[in-house]
Amino acid sequence: MDLEEMADQASKEIQKWADQNRKDKKAELAKKRKDYKKELARSASQRNNLDTVDEMPTPPATPDLNGLEMEEEEPIRDGDINYSRRPSLAESANSEKSLDLKTTSTTPAFPKRRGRQGVRAQPAVRLGEDLQAVIDLSTQLVAESIEMDFAYVIAIDMAAAAEPYDPERESPLRFVAVHGMPIPAPQFSVDLHLETLTSPQNALLYVNNDYTGISGEFSTGLLVKIGVKGNTGYILGTFTEDQRRVLNQEDLLFLRSFSRDIGRQLVPTPSSN
């Protein structure tokens, strides 16, 4: 009876911790987005040599920052949490109760290894100054806010990516922005990036359940579709080597919110202009 009582008490404490942890993370991400808005305003004032930033209008090249509020397609309910698992896994993005996305144990980004087919991404072609600053800031904030080692926005030539693999052919992938680039630069799975663009879920979770801490190998990561313009697709990706890091629904929603705002700049629609 004593053991049962202790187990019940422990379960309640775990539930309280998980609930508070979720609330704290939402508050932290909201603060990050607010700070990001201030940083964009400050950067814009410096570029325009203004003497003050009081109520400064957002420059045309910046995203619709109101859209940075996370729009939860599916609310997270307390009843959805399986407390039989350790709390750090309770809301993991690959749980049965998570948002809709594909999962894979095949790494989309990796150091060169024998037997693995991958391509290097071509260097970025610089965008306009204002637009590049926005995309760079967004990429940095994604990595730092959710504690990931590596984040990038990448453009994919979809026609070239659909062709059979040929190591002599020019890479169909090109960086748009990068934060935390590993050394040496990783190779990428063209198929998994293309699948992120074409699958109904438009998101791909990578989890390496056999991760051994090999330098340069990632333990987990997320790819999220930004959009398609003509024959070019855009993806936001982020990865970490920390085997303790478990990506959850908040992380996925955070990436999706940023992918939408980056998409308004890279893949504008008539209504967003």
Rosetta blueprint (number, residue, H / E / L):
1 M L
2 D H
3 L H
4 E H
5 E H
6 M H
7 A H
8 D H
9 Q H
10 A H
11 S H
12 K H
13 E H
14 I H
15 Q H
16 K H
17 W H
18 A H
19 D H
20 Q H
21 N H
22 R H
23 K H
24 D H
25 K H
26 K H
27 A H
28 E H
29 L H
30 A H
31 K H
32 K H
33 R H
34 K H
35 D H
36 Y H
37 K H
38 K H
39 E H
40 L H
41 A H
42 R H
43 S H
44 A H
45 S H
46 Q H
47 R H
48 N L
49 N L
50 L L
51 D L
52 T L
53 V L
54 D L
55 E L
56 M L
57 P L
58 T L
59 P L
60 P L
61 A L
62 T L
63 P L
64 D L
65 L H
66 N H
67 G H
68 L H
69 E L
70 M L
71 E L
72 E L
73 E L
74 E L
75 P L
76 I L
77 R L
78 D H
79 G H
80 D H
81 I L
82 N L
83 Y L
84 S L
85 R L
86 R L
87 P H
88 S H
89 L H
90 A L
91 E L
92 S E
93 A L
94 N L
95 S L
96 E L
97 K L
98 S L
99 L L
100 D L
101 L L
102 K E
103 T E
104 T E
105 S L
106 T L
107 T L
108 P L
109 A E
110 F E
111 P L
112 K L
113 R L
114 R L
115 G L
116 R L
117 Q L
118 G L
119 V E
120 R L
121 A L
122 Q E
123 P L
124 A L
125 V L
126 R L
127 L L
128 G L
129 E H
130 D H
131 L H
132 Q H
133 A H
134 V H
135 I H
136 D H
137 L H
138 S H
139 T H
140 Q H
141 L H
142 V H
143 A H
144 E H
145 S H
146 I L
147 E L
148 M L
149 D L
150 F E
151 A E
152 Y E
153 V E
154 I E
155 A E
156 I E
157 D E
158 M H
159 A H
160 A H
161 A H
162 A L
163 E L
164 P L
165 Y L
166 D L
167 P L
168 E L
169 R L
170 E L
171 S L
172 P L
173 L E
174 R E
175 F E
176 V E
177 A E
178 V E
179 H E
180 G L
181 M L
182 P L
183 I L
184 P L
185 A L
186 P L
187 Q E
188 F E
189 S L
190 V H
191 D H
192 L H
193 H H
194 L H
195 E H
196 T H
197 L H
198 T H
199 S L
200 P L
201 Q L
202 N L
203 A E
204 L E
205 L E
206 Y E
207 V E
208 N L
209 N L
210 D L
211 Y L
212 T L
213 G L
214 I L
215 S L
216 G L
217 E L
218 F L
219 S L
220 T E
221 G E
222 L E
223 L E
224 V E
225 K E
226 I E
227 G E
228 V E
229 K E
230 G L
231 N L
232 T E
233 G E
234 Y E
235 I E
236 L E
237 G E
238 T E
239 F E
240 T E
241 E L
242 D L
243 Q L
244 R L
245 R L
246 V L
247 L L
248 N E
249 Q H
250 E H
251 D H
252 L H
253 L H
254 F H
255 L H
256 R H
257 S H
258 F H
259 S H
260 R H
261 D H
262 I H
263 G H
264 R H
265 Q H
266 L H
267 V L
268 P L
269 T L
270 P H
271 S H
272 S H
273 N L
